[in-house]
Amino acid sequence: MSWKVINTILGLATVDEEFRRALLANPLAAVQGQQIELTIEEQEAFGTISAENLAEFSQQLITLLDKHA
C-alpha cells in the first residue's frame, strides 16, 4: 500500500466526518465507496481493521504496512 493511498484515506477521514464514521464501521466498503483503488492484498488488509477511532485505525494501518513491506 502506498503512502499516497494512506494519506488520501486519512486526510479524507480527518476532514469528512461522514467518511470517518463509515471508515470506522466498515473500512473496506468506505474506501471502495470513495472509488479509491486497492489491490487484493490491500482489500484483505482493510477487511481486518477494527478500530473505534481514527488514531487506532491509523495505528492498525501502519502495522499492516510494516507486515507487507
C-alpha positions as a Markdown table, in Angstrom:
| # | Residue | x | y | z |
|---|---|---|---|---|
| 1 | Met | 0.0 | 0.0 | 0.0 |
| 2 | Ser | 1.4 | 3.3 | -1.0 |
| 3 | Trp | 1.8 | 6.3 | 1.3 |
| 4 | Lys | -0.2 | 8.3 | -1.3 |
| 5 | Val | -3.2 | 6.0 | -0.7 |
| 6 | Ile | -2.8 | 6.1 | 3.0 |
| 7 | Asn | -2.5 | 9.9 | 3.0 |
| 8 | Thr | -5.6 | 10.2 | 0.8 |
| 9 | Ile | -7.7 | 7.9 | 3.1 |
| 10 | Leu | -6.5 | 9.5 | 6.4 |
| 11 | Gly | -6.8 | 13.0 | 5.0 |
| 12 | Leu | -10.3 | 12.5 | 3.9 |
| 13 | Ala | -11.2 | 10.9 | 7.2 |
| 14 | Thr | -9.8 | 13.9 | 9.0 |
| 15 | Val | -12.0 | 16.4 | 7.2 |
| 16 | Asp | -15.1 | 14.4 | 6.4 |
| 17 | Glu | -17.0 | 13.2 | 9.4 |
| 18 | Glu | -19.4 | 11.0 | 7.4 |
| 19 | Phe | -16.5 | 9.2 | 5.7 |
| 20 | Arg | -14.7 | 8.8 | 9.1 |
| 21 | Arg | -17.7 | 7.1 | 10.6 |
| 22 | Ala | -18.1 | 4.9 | 7.6 |
| 23 | Leu | -14.4 | 4.1 | 7.7 |
| 24 | Leu | -14.5 | 3.0 | 11.3 |
| 25 | Ala | -17.7 | 1.0 | 10.7 |
| 26 | Asn | -16.6 | -0.8 | 7.6 |
| 27 | Pro | -13.2 | 0.2 | 6.3 |
| 28 | Leu | -13.2 | -1.7 | 3.0 |
| 29 | Ala | -16.7 | -0.5 | 2.0 |
| 30 | Ala | -15.9 | 3.1 | 2.9 |
| 31 | Val | -12.7 | 3.2 | 0.8 |
| 32 | Gln | -14.4 | 1.5 | -2.1 |
| 33 | Gly | -17.3 | 4.0 | -1.8 |
| 34 | Gln | -14.7 | 6.7 | -2.4 |
| 35 | Gln | -13.5 | 4.9 | -5.5 |
| 36 | Ile | -10.1 | 4.5 | -4.1 |
| 37 | Glu | -8.5 | 1.6 | -5.9 |
| 38 | Leu | -6.9 | -1.1 | -3.7 |
| 39 | Thr | -5.0 | -4.2 | -4.6 |
| 40 | Ile | -6.5 | -7.6 | -3.5 |
| 41 | Glu | -3.9 | -7.6 | -0.7 |
| 42 | Glu | -4.9 | -4.1 | 0.4 |
| 43 | Gln | -8.6 | -5.1 | 0.3 |
| 44 | Glu | -7.9 | -8.1 | 2.6 |
| 45 | Ala | -5.9 | -5.8 | 5.0 |
| 46 | Phe | -8.7 | -3.3 | 5.2 |
| 47 | Gly | -11.1 | -6.1 | 5.9 |
| 48 | Thr | -9.1 | -6.9 | 9.1 |
| 49 | Ile | -9.1 | -3.5 | 10.6 |
| 50 | Ser | -11.4 | -2.9 | 13.6 |
| 51 | Ala | -11.0 | 0.4 | 15.3 |
| 52 | Glu | -13.0 | 2.7 | 17.5 |
| 53 | Asn | -11.3 | 6.0 | 16.5 |
| 54 | Leu | -9.1 | 7.4 | 13.7 |
| 55 | Ala | -5.9 | 7.1 | 15.8 |
| 56 | Glu | -6.5 | 3.4 | 16.4 |
| 57 | Phe | -7.3 | 3.0 | 12.7 |
| 58 | Ser | -4.1 | 4.7 | 11.7 |
| 59 | Gln | -2.0 | 2.6 | 14.0 |
| 60 | Gln | -3.5 | -0.6 | 12.7 |
| 61 | Leu | -2.9 | 0.6 | 9.1 |
| 62 | Ile | 0.7 | 1.3 | 9.9 |
| 63 | Thr | 1.1 | -2.1 | 11.5 |
| 64 | Leu | -0.3 | -3.7 | 8.3 |
| 65 | Leu | 2.0 | -1.7 | 6.2 |
| 66 | Asp | 5.0 | -2.9 | 8.2 |
| 67 | Lys | 3.9 | -6.5 | 7.7 |
| 68 | His | 3.6 | -6.1 | 3.9 |
| 69 | Ala | 6.8 | -4.0 | 3.4 |
